[in-house]
Amino acid sequence: MSEHAIKVEHLTKQFNGFIAVDKVSFSVNTGELFGLLGPNGAGKTTTINMLSTLLKATSGYGEVAGFDISKNKDDIRHSIGVVFQEPALDTKLTGRENLEFHAMMYGIGKEERQKRIKQVLELVELTDKAKVLVEKYSGGMKRRLEIARGLIHKPKVLFLDEPTLGLDAQTRRNIWDYIKKLNKESGVTIILTTHYMEEADYLCHRVAIMDYGKFVAMDTPARLKDILGGDVVSMEVDGNAEALMAQIKSFAWVKNMTRHDETLSLTMEKGERRIPELIRAAQKIGVNVTCVHLRKPSLEDVFLHFTGRTIRGEEAGQNDRHRQMIIRRAHAR
């Protein structure tokens, strides 16, 4: 078995001159759980669609399960499972019937088909709901069934595109546990896209952070957070934030500083001991500190560090929304 389940070199996708994915290069080890993390419109889904042969790359090279994405499409499609963002189940069929139909499409014989359906239903804990119409399933149950369907033909690589999008927090956490269990017990290589920081942190062995079609950082979640070093102190200020930033820059113990509206995020060692000094510095120049928060670095801080902005979709600016619109239109064609 090859060491790498996925190999990508300078993979690029353009839509009428618009660059959605810009010369990305990476590899995913066999059995690894790898995440593409980034805001809406960053190029995550476009990357997945090229690797799963749904989109043709403009340039660059991609290999999945040992097959070239431009030359061996049928081989790749038999080697992968895909769970899309949008639900793709037949709600008028039962859970078992959905799996039966999918397995038949892959040419799996009746005896083997029944065996695999039993296995995947047990894996996602839907055995007792197998004869229930999918229209009666909860959102979390539908997602689990889609994951089961993606596994029915024993793929070498499973693509999960925003697997918990639209689910409530508790259901999302349950799906995380199923994905972890699946990766551990079956050994299937998983590549998932997400814009949830905590999802990437909890699930992934390694993460590539995407922004505007490029990778801005790639490593284990722990190492990415270690890039910042120390604690993160967030201060909400009322007054001249620029003047306070100029003052803070003179402190040698402040490793990194970013501003988002009226909130300053500072990275430093022993943050709890430095907070009084920061407040005194603000008071000296007449700036009022209205709130202080101390925490360990998160992947949100890493994204902010590399891009100068937050990842949250609701905070996307006009350029981000324009980019998302172009990509959605291109995918819809």
VOVOKOL-658383 format. One line per field, with one value per residue: x, y, z of N, C-alpha, C, O in turn; chain. Coordinates in steps of 0.05 Angstrom, whole numbers, m for minus. Atoms other than C-alpha are relative to their C-alpha. Layout:
BEGIN
n.X X ...
n.Y Y ...
n.Z Z ...
ca.X X ...
ca.Y Y ...
ca.Z Z ...
c.X X ...
c.Y Y ...
c.Z Z ...
o.X X ...
o.Y Y ...
o.Z Z ...
ch A ...
This chain:
BEGIN
n.X 17 m16 0 18 26 5 m23 9 m22 7 27 12 26 10 27 0 m21 1 m15 14 m22 m24 m25 m4 m15 1 4 15 m9 20 11 0 24 m12 20 m3 14 0 27 16 m12 m29 m9 m1 17 m11 m22 12 13 m21 m11 21 5 24 m9 m26 m20 m10 m28 m11 2 13 1 17 m2 m19 10 m2 28 7 m2 12 24 16 m15 2 28 5 m18 7 27 3 24 1 13 29 10 5 15 27 15 24 m9 m10 m29 m11 4 m20 m25 3 m1 m28 m17 6 m12 m28 m2 m6 18 20 m10 m20 14 13 m21 m11 21 0 m24 0 22 m10 m21 12 21 27 12 28 16 m4 25 15 m3 m21 13 5 m26 m9 m22 m24 4 m4 m29 m12 7 m16 m28 1 3 m26 m18 12 m17 m26 m19 m26 0 27 2 23 1 16 17 19 13 29 9 m3 m26 m2 m1 m26 m20 4 m10 m29 m8 3 m21 m25 3 m2 m28 m16 7 m1 m25 4 m11 22 m6 24 m1 15 m7 2 m26 m1 3 m26 m18 8 0 m20 m28 m12 18 m9 18 3 11 m2 m10 m27 m6 m15 m15 7 m14 19 12 m17 m24 10 5 m26 m12 5 m14 11 29 13 15 18 8 19 m8 16 m19 m18 m12 m25 m20 m7 m17 m27 m12 m4 m21 m26 m3 m15 13 23 m10 17 22 18 24 24 18 m10 m12 m28 m8 m29 m12 m22 m4 10 19 14 m17 m5 25 m1 m17 15 21 m14 m9 24 9 m19 6 29 16 14 2 26 2 m25 4 m25 4 m21 5 17 m4 10 m23 m19 11 m3 m28 m10 16 8 29 11 9 29 14 17 m16 m13 3 12 m16 5 26 m2 m15 18 21 m12 m6 26 10 m16 5 28 1
n.Y m24 m24 m17 m22 5 m23 m17 m23 m18 m24 3 m26 m1 m26 m3 m24 m18 m3 22 10 15 m13 15 13 25 14 29 11 27 21 2 m26 m17 m25 m21 m26 m19 m27 m12 5 m13 2 19 27 18 2 19 26 7 8 26 21 0 m14 m23 3 m20 m17 9 14 30 12 29 11 29 9 m6 m27 m11 m8 23 25 m9 23 14 m16 0 25 1 m22 m5 m28 m11 m28 m20 2 28 13 24 3 m1 18 27 4 m1 24 m2 m18 14 22 m12 m10 23 12 m17 8 27 19 22 0 11 m19 m25 2 0 m27 m17 6 m11 m30 m8 4 m20 m26 4 m4 26 1 m19 8 3 m25 m19 m21 m25 m1 m2 m27 m9 16 27 m1 m4 25 18 m8 10 29 4 m6 22 26 14 2 m18 m5 m28 m11 m30 m11 m29 m13 22 m7 m26 m2 16 m13 5 27 19 m3 14 29 7 0 25 21 m3 10 29 10 m1 17 28 10 m7 m14 m27 m19 m28 m15 m30 m12 m28 1 3 21 26 7 5 25 24 4 4 m24 m19 m20 m23 m12 m26 m10 20 8 9 m20 16 28 15 10 m23 m8 m15 m26 m18 m6 m21 m25 0 m13 m5 m21 m19 m18 m24 m18 m27 m23 m22 0 27 m2 m10 21 20 m11 2 29 9 m4 21 22 26 4 13 m5 m18 m6 m16 5 m20 m12 21 6 27 0 26 m4 20 m7 m22 m9 m19 m24 m15 m26 m19 m10 m19 m25 m13 m12 m22 m22 m16 m7 20 16 29 8 29 15 29 15 28 12 m5 18 m1 m27 m19 7 m11 m29 m6 2 m15 m26 m2 24 19 4 m7 m23 m24 m2 m26 m1 16 29 7 0 24 23 0 9 28 14 0 18 28 7 4
n.Z 0 2 m24 4 13 18 6 16 7 14 10 5 14 7 12 17 m8 m29 m12 m24 m14 11 m2 m26 0 m26 1 m23 m5 m2 m27 m13 0 8 3 15 m18 11 2 25 24 0 20 m11 15 27 m2 m3 26 19 m9 4 29 8 15 13 m8 21 3 m24 m1 m23 m1 m22 m1 21 27 10 2 28 18 m11 m15 m9 m21 m24 m9 m14 m24 m19 m9 m2 m13 9 m18 3 m3 26 m7 9 m25 2 m5 m27 m2 12 29 11 1 20 26 5 3 26 20 1 9 m22 1 m21 m26 m10 m5 m26 m21 m3 m11 m28 m13 m1 m18 m27 m4 m6 m20 11 4 m9 17 28 14 m2 22 m5 m5 m29 m14 m8 15 m7 11 29 5 m5 22 24 m4 4 29 12 m7 7 20 m12 14 m13 m9 m4 m1 m16 6 m21 m9 m22 7 m6 m23 m26 m13 m12 23 13 m16 4 26 m3 m12 20 19 m13 m3 27 9 m17 2 27 11 24 1 1 4 m4 1 m22 m9 m29 m12 m21 14 10 m22 m13 17 21 m6 11 11 19 m1 26 2 28 18 m6 m27 m15 m20 m1 m21 m19 m14 m22 10 11 m23 m13 15 m14 m25 m23 m4 15 m16 16 m14 13 m9 6 3 22 2 15 m19 m19 15 2 m27 m6 18 m14 m19 12 m6 17 23 24 m7 22 m8 14 m11 m25 m16 6 m8 m5 m7 m18 m21 m27 5 m25 m15 17 3 m15 15 24 m9 m8 24 12 m17 3 24 0 14 m20 6 m9 m4 4 1 2 8 16 29 15 29 7 m3 21 24 m3 2 27 19 m10 m4 m12 20 m2 25 m3 0 27 13 27 19 m6 10 29 7 m5 20 25 m2 0 27 16 m8 7 29
ca.X 0 26 46 4 m70 m71 m16 m27 22 6 m67 m105 m177 m200 m271 m270 m204 m225 m176 m215 m156 m87 m29 m40 7 m1 m3 m47 m20 m57 m104 m97 m154 m136 m174 m183 m201 m223 m281 m337 m309 m237 m233 m243 m302 m270 m208 m251 m290 m225 m198 m264 m264 m327 m288 m231 m168 m144 m72 m28 m28 m71 m68 m120 m110 m53 m94 m85 m147 m143 m131 m163 m231 m268 m214 m217 m293 m291 m237 m271 m333 m362 m410 m431 m453 m523 m564 m569 m614 m680 m726 m783 m740 m719 m647 m634 m664 m619 m559 m584 m594 m524 m491 m526 m500 m430 m445 m439 m471 m532 m497 m438 m487 m527 m463 m437 m503 m504 m433 m442 m509 m475 m417 m462 m510 m572 m588 m653 m674 m658 m731 m753 m767 m710 m761 m772 m697 m668 m613 m559 m588 m589 m516 m497 m534 m498 m431 m453 m473 m404 m372 m415 m365 m305 m270 m197 m210 m273 m287 m331 m351 m374 m401 m436 m462 m530 m531 m541 m481 m497 m510 m447 m406 m438 m420 m348 m345 m372 m320 m263 m288 m294 m223 m195 m234 m236 m170 m201 m165 m211 m205 m256 m272 m297 m302 m312 m247 m264 m283 m215 m180 m218 m217 m157 m87 m65 m98 m87 m115 m142 m156 m171 m153 m85 m56 m33 m10 m8 11 m20 m69 m22 38 m3 m24 47 67 36 67 41 m27 m76 m101 m161 m176 m238 m220 m258 m214 m155 m138 m83 m47 m51 m23 35 48 43 92 148 136 187 144 87 100 42 m13 m74 m135 m206 m253 m244 m213 m138 m111 m42 2 50 79 47 m11 m43 17 20 m53 m42 15 m29 m85 m36 m8 m79 m96 m33 m57 m131 m156 m209 m204 m276 m263 m203 m202 m145 m141 m96 m87 m139 m140 m181 m120 m76 m121 m122 m47 m36 m93 m107 m181 m227 m254 m327 m373 m419 m361 m342 m331 m357 m299 m311 m385 m369 m320 m371 m423 m375 m355 m428 m448 m390 m405 m479 m462
ca.Y 0 69 115 170 164 233 272 342 387 458 442 501 516 577 597 646 676 675 634 591 545 573 523 483 426 374 300 259 196 130 126 200 246 310 376 434 492 560 609 601 613 595 540 479 448 463 425 366 367 364 306 268 280 322 382 383 418 478 457 419 345 305 232 195 123 117 142 205 250 271 202 150 179 112 80 139 138 65 81 139 155 225 259 325 389 383 321 270 217 191 210 165 104 72 76 5 17 77 35 m23 22 53 m15 m41 18 m5 m75 m108 m177 m193 m234 m185 m127 m151 m163 m93 m59 m93 m71 3 8 m19 29 91 61 61 m13 m2 54 15 3 74 123 173 230 213 217 275 317 278 211 232 254 187 149 190 171 98 103 133 71 16 0 1 63 76 150 184 258 294 364 405 342 378 440 461 413 434 434 368 330 360 333 264 264 283 221 177 205 192 122 109 131 91 26 22 55 93 157 217 287 336 409 454 526 504 515 468 413 415 418 359 313 324 296 353 415 459 529 557 629 658 593 585 549 599 545 470 426 390 434 433 457 511 539 534 582 638 617 632 659 702 764 799 870 909 983 1048 1104 1112 1039 1060 1099 1040 993 1040 1039 962 953 977 917 863 808 819 769 785 837 843 889 872 931 954 889 879 807 800 738 732 685 686 729 731 768 818 840 893 924 928 962 1012 1027 1041 1085 1127 1150 1156 1092 1054 977 952 877 830 756 707 640 592 601 571 557 621 659 622 643 715 713 693 732 791 774 724 662 668 668 721 769 758 823 844 811 745 746 763 705 656 678 667 598 577 597 560 496 500 497
ca.Z 0 m18 38 8 m6 m39 m74 m102 m138 m159 m168 m198 m218 m255 m274 m332 m308 m234 m193 m143 m124 m133 m142 m78 m62 m7 8 54 86 82 143 159 178 141 143 95 141 116 107 56 m13 5 m47 m2 m39 m107 m84 m62 m128 m168 m127 m133 m209 m208 m234 m283 m259 m299 m286 m237 m217 m170 m149 m107 m85 m135 m194 m235 m229 m302 m332 m286 m267 m264 m221 m173 m169 m148 m96 m61 m21 m20 29 m1 34 6 27 m29 3 m24 33 7 17 83 108 86 17 6 22 m21 m81 m74 m66 m128 m168 m150 m174 m106 m106 m62 m8 m1 m4 56 95 81 96 163 178 160 196 259 250 249 299 255 256 294 244 181 163 178 121 115 115 189 206 245 214 251 230 157 161 192 138 84 116 117 44 27 59 29 m27 21 m8 5 13 41 26 76 52 112 146 204 168 194 253 325 372 407 341 311 369 360 286 305 348 292 244 293 307 232 218 276 266 190 175 117 96 108 80 105 93 149 171 243 281 338 288 254 321 350 289 245 249 204 178 117 127 62 44 m25 m59 m26 34 86 136 143 203 262 301 361 321 286 353 379 323 363 429 498 518 480 516 484 505 486 489 489 462 417 400 351 406 453 399 389 464 468 410 457 503 485 516 467 411 365 362 317 318 300 308 380 404 409 410 440 445 503 556 626 603 672 700 642 643 699 658 596 635 665 596 571 631 620 552 571 538 577 577 581 579 585 566 575 538 502 426 380 305 300 326 276 219 245 250 178 145 190 195 228 193 213 152 181 184 110 74 6 m31 5 m13 m85 m88 m58 m109 m168 m143 m130 m200 m231 m192 m212 m287
c.X 18 m2 m19 m26 m7 26 m9 24 m10 m28 m14 m27 m8 m28 0 21 1 13 m13 19 26 26 5 15 m1 m2 m14 9 m23 m9 m1 m27 10 m22 8 m17 1 m29 m14 13 31 12 0 m17 10 23 m11 m12 20 11 m20 m9 m26 6 27 19 9 30 9 m6 m13 m1 m16 1 18 m8 1 m29 m8 m1 m16 m25 m17 13 m3 m28 m7 17 m7 m30 m2 m26 0 m13 m30 m9 m7 m13 m27 m18 m25 7 9 31 13 m3 19 27 0 3 29 19 m4 13 30 4 6 m22 m18 11 20 m14 m13 20 10 m20 m2 23 m1 m23 9 21 m11 m24 m28 m14 m30 m18 1 m26 m18 4 19 m13 m7 26 5 24 26 m1 5 30 15 m5 16 29 0 m2 27 20 m7 18 29 21 26 2 m29 2 m25 1 m19 m20 m20 m14 m30 m10 4 26 3 2 26 21 m3 12 31 9 m2 23 27 0 4 29 17 m6 3 26 m2 12 m24 11 m26 4 m17 7 m4 27 2 m3 27 19 m5 5 27 28 17 m21 14 m20 0 m12 5 15 28 2 17 16 m9 17 m21 m12 17 23 m8 m5 25 15 m3 15 m14 m30 m10 m16 m16 m9 m20 6 m20 18 18 16 27 23 9 17 28 16 8 24 28 5 12 m14 m26 10 m15 m24 m17 m24 m24 m22 12 12 29 5 30 9 24 3 m11 m18 m13 16 3 m25 1 17 m14 m21 13 9 m24 m9 18 m7 m31 m18 m13 m2 m26 m3 27 m6 26 m6 24 m6 m18 7 m11 22 21 m9 3 29 10 m15 m8 m30 m10 m12 m30 m15 m17 15 14 m6 m12 16 m4 m27 m1 13 m18 m20 11 4 m26 m11 15 m6 m28 m2 3
c.Y 25 16 23 m8 22 15 22 18 23 m1 27 m3 29 m2 26 21 4 m24 m9 m16 7 m15 m12 m26 m12 m30 m8 m29 m20 m3 26 13 29 21 23 20 27 10 m9 14 m2 m18 m29 m20 m4 m20 m29 m10 m8 m28 m23 m2 13 26 m6 23 17 m8 m13 m30 m9 m30 m9 m30 m12 6 30 11 9 m23 m24 6 m24 m15 16 m2 m26 m2 20 m2 30 6 30 18 m3 m29 m12 m27 0 m3 m18 m29 m3 3 m23 1 20 m13 m22 11 9 m23 m14 16 m6 m29 m20 m22 m1 m8 20 26 0 1 28 20 m3 13 31 11 m2 22 28 m2 7 m26 0 20 m8 m2 24 17 22 27 3 2 28 7 m16 m28 m1 2 m27 m20 7 m10 m30 m7 4 m22 m27 m16 m2 18 2 28 10 31 8 31 13 m20 7 27 m1 m17 15 m10 m29 m22 2 m15 m30 m9 0 m28 m24 1 m10 m30 m14 m1 m20 m30 m11 6 16 28 20 28 15 30 10 29 2 m6 m24 m28 m9 m7 m27 m25 m5 m5 24 17 19 23 14 28 11 m19 m10 m11 21 m14 m28 m15 m13 24 10 17 27 20 7 22 27 2 14 2 22 18 18 23 16 28 21 25 m4 m27 1 9 m22 m22 10 m2 m29 m11 2 m22 m25 m27 m5 m12 6 17 4 16 m8 18 13 m21 m5 m29 m1 m28 4 m24 11 24 11 20 26 18 27 21 11 20 26 16 15 25 25 18 5 m19 m18 m29 m10 m30 m12 m30 m14 m29 m10 5 m21 2 26 21 m5 13 31 8 1 17 28 4 m26 m18 m1 10 25 26 4 28 m2 m17 m29 m8 m2 m26 m25 m1 m10 m31 m17 m2 m19 m29 m9 m6 m30
c.Z 0 26 m2 m13 m20 m4 m19 m4 m17 m13 m2 m14 m4 m12 m15 10 30 13 27 17 m14 6 27 m4 28 m5 25 4 1 29 15 m1 m4 m5 m17 15 m13 m2 m25 m23 m1 m21 10 m17 m29 0 2 m27 m21 7 m4 m29 m9 m16 m12 8 m24 m6 26 m1 26 m2 24 m2 m22 m28 m7 m4 m28 m19 9 16 11 23 26 12 14 25 21 8 4 16 m5 21 0 3 m27 5 m13 25 0 2 29 m1 m14 m31 m14 m3 m21 m28 m7 m5 m27 m23 m3 m7 21 1 25 27 13 8 27 23 5 12 30 14 2 17 29 6 7 18 m9 m6 7 m16 m29 m16 1 m25 7 6 30 16 9 m18 5 m11 m30 m6 5 m22 m25 3 m4 m30 m14 5 m11 m19 10 m14 15 12 2 2 15 m4 20 13 22 m5 6 23 26 14 11 m22 m14 15 m3 m27 1 10 m19 m20 11 3 m27 m9 15 m6 m29 m14 m26 2 m3 m5 2 m3 23 3 30 12 19 m13 m11 23 13 m17 m14 11 m10 m13 m19 2 m27 2 m28 m18 6 28 14 22 m1 20 18 15 23 m9 m11 23 14 m15 14 26 22 1 m19 19 m19 17 m17 12 m9 m1 m24 m1 m14 19 19 m14 m3 26 5 m16 13 21 m13 3 m17 m27 m26 8 m25 11 m17 12 24 19 m9 10 2 8 17 19 26 m1 25 16 m15 m2 16 m15 m24 8 8 m24 m14 16 m3 m24 m3 m15 21 m10 12 6 m6 1 m5 m8 m15 m30 m12 m30 m11 1 m21 m26 0 m4 m29 m20 9 4 12 m22 m1 m26 3 0 m27 m12 m28 m19 4 m11 m30 m10 3 m22 m27 0 m1 m28 m18 6 m10 m30 m7
o.X 37 m22 m31 m26 m21 41 m21 39 m19 m32 m14 m30 m9 m33 m3 15 20 6 m12 18 28 39 27 11 4 m8 m11 7 m45 7 m10 m42 20 m43 30 m42 22 m48 m2 20 43 35 10 m7 8 25 m1 m9 15 15 m11 m28 m35 m11 44 12 11 38 m5 m19 m8 m6 m10 m6 13 6 m4 m45 m32 m13 m24 m27 m25 m1 m7 m32 m24 13 5 m46 17 m47 17 m25 m43 3 m17 m8 m39 m18 m37 m10 13 43 32 16 28 40 20 17 38 36 15 22 42 27 18 m46 m11 6 18 m6 m11 15 14 m13 m4 20 4 m20 3 21 m1 m38 m43 m34 m46 m42 m8 m25 m41 27 18 m2 m13 25 m4 34 40 19 17 40 32 12 24 41 19 11 34 41 8 18 47 41 28 16 m45 17 m47 19 m43 m44 m40 m25 m44 m34 21 38 24 18 38 38 17 24 43 29 14 34 42 20 18 38 35 12 10 34 18 10 m41 30 m45 26 m38 29 m3 38 21 8 34 35 14 13 35 37 35 m42 36 m43 21 m29 27 31 38 m15 38 35 m32 42 m45 0 19 29 6 2 28 33 15 25 m25 m44 5 m34 m4 m19 m13 6 m33 26 10 37 46 45 32 36 47 40 30 38 47 27 0 m11 m37 24 m4 m34 m6 m31 m21 m31 34 15 34 m3 44 m4 42 m16 m9 m14 m18 5 10 m22 m7 10 m11 m25 2 7 m21 m16 9 m2 m40 m40 1 m12 m29 m21 41 m20 41 m23 43 m29 m18 23 m2 25 33 7 11 34 26 m4 m16 m39 4 m16 m41 m10 m19 4 31 m29 m19 4 m6 m29 m14 5 m19 m26 m3 m2 m27 m21 3 m6 m32 m22 2
o.Y 27 15 31 m21 17 20 17 25 19 9 43 m20 45 m21 48 45 16 m47 5 m15 4 m10 m9 m41 2 m39 4 m45 m13 m6 26 8 42 14 32 18 37 m5 m21 37 10 m17 m47 m41 m26 m35 m47 m33 m25 m45 m46 m16 9 36 m20 46 6 m9 m13 m40 2 m41 0 m42 m34 m2 46 m1 11 m21 m41 m2 m23 m23 5 m4 m27 m20 20 m13 43 m5 45 9 m4 m47 1 m47 22 m24 m24 m47 17 5 m20 m6 15 m9 m26 m1 4 m22 m23 5 m2 m39 m41 m15 10 5 26 39 19 13 37 37 16 25 42 31 15 33 41 18 22 m26 m11 19 7 4 24 19 33 44 26 3 48 m9 m23 m39 m19 m10 m34 m36 m11 m18 m41 m25 m10 m24 m46 m41 m7 8 m3 33 5 41 0 44 11 m16 m7 38 m19 m17 33 m30 m41 m40 m18 m29 m44 m30 m17 m39 m42 m20 m24 m43 m34 m21 m32 m46 m34 m7 21 41 16 36 10 40 m2 37 24 m27 m40 m48 m32 m26 m41 m46 m29 8 33 8 28 19 23 33 10 m11 m27 m6 29 m2 m34 m14 m11 45 34 38 47 43 29 35 44 23 36 m14 38 8 32 18 24 32 19 35 m17 m29 m13 m1 m24 m32 m6 m8 m35 m29 m12 m24 m37 m45 m26 2 8 14 11 14 m10 13 24 m15 m9 m36 5 m41 20 m40 35 44 35 37 47 41 47 44 35 40 48 40 37 45 48 42 13 m12 m29 m34 m11 m38 m5 m39 m6 m42 5 8 m44 18 36 38 14 25 43 29 18 25 44 26 m46 m9 m12 32 40 47 21 38 m24 m31 m45 m30 m19 m38 m42 m23 m26 m44 m38 m23 m33 m46 m32 m18 m37
o.Z 14 40 18 m34 m39 16 m39 14 m40 m35 18 m31 14 m27 m3 12 41 8 47 42 m39 26 39 m23 48 m27 46 m15 8 47 38 m20 14 m17 m16 15 m21 1 m43 m21 m19 m28 m4 m24 m40 m19 m12 m34 m38 m11 m8 m35 m32 m31 m1 7 m46 m29 46 m20 47 m24 46 m22 m32 m47 11 m18 m34 m41 m7 39 33 42 48 36 31 42 43 m5 12 9 5 40 20 m8 m44 m9 m18 37 21 2 43 m22 m29 m45 m36 m23 m35 m44 m30 m22 m39 m43 m24 m7 15 1 46 47 36 27 42 44 28 28 45 36 24 30 46 29 24 22 4 m20 m8 m13 m46 m40 m7 m34 29 20 39 41 m4 m33 m14 m20 m41 m25 m11 m30 m40 m16 m16 m39 m33 m8 m8 m18 m6 m25 40 31 m16 19 8 6 18 11 26 14 m3 29 28 6 7 m21 m22 3 m4 m29 m12 1 m20 m28 m2 m3 m29 m20 4 m8 m33 m34 m40 23 m20 9 m13 2 30 m3 41 8 17 m3 m7 20 20 m7 m16 31 4 m21 m14 m3 m37 19 m38 m35 m9 45 4 33 m9 19 12 16 28 4 m8 20 26 m4 14 33 18 m12 m29 33 m36 39 m39 36 m30 20 m43 11 m7 18 26 m2 0 27 16 m7 6 31 m31 m13 m15 m42 m47 31 m46 35 m41 34 23 42 m32 32 m18 24 10 22 31 12 27 29 m3 m9 5 m15 m30 m6 3 m25 m24 5 m2 m23 m24 m23 39 m32 36 21 m25 19 m23 4 m21 m37 m4 m38 m32 m16 m31 m40 m20 m16 m36 m41 m7 8 13 m44 m21 m35 m17 m3 m30 m10 m36 m36 m15 m23 m42 m29 m14 m32 m40 m19 m14 m36 m35 m13 m15 m38 m30
ch A A A A A A A A A A A A A A A A A A A A A A A A A A A A A A A A A A A A A A A A A A A A A A A A A A A A A A A A A A A A A A A A A A A A A A A A A A A A A A A A A A A A A A A A A A A A A A A A A A A A A A A A A A A A A A A A A A A A A A A A A A A A A A A A A A A A A A A A A A A A A A A A A A A A A A A A A A A A A A A A A A A A A A A A A A A A A A A A A A A A A A A A A A A A A A A A A A A A A A A A A A A A A A A A A A A A A A A A A A A A A A A A A A A A A A A A A A A A A A A A A A A A A A A A A A A A A A A A A A A A A A A A A A A A A A A A A A A A A A A A A A A A A A A A A A A A A A A A A A A A A A A A A A A A A A A A A A A A A A A A A A A A A A A A A A A A A
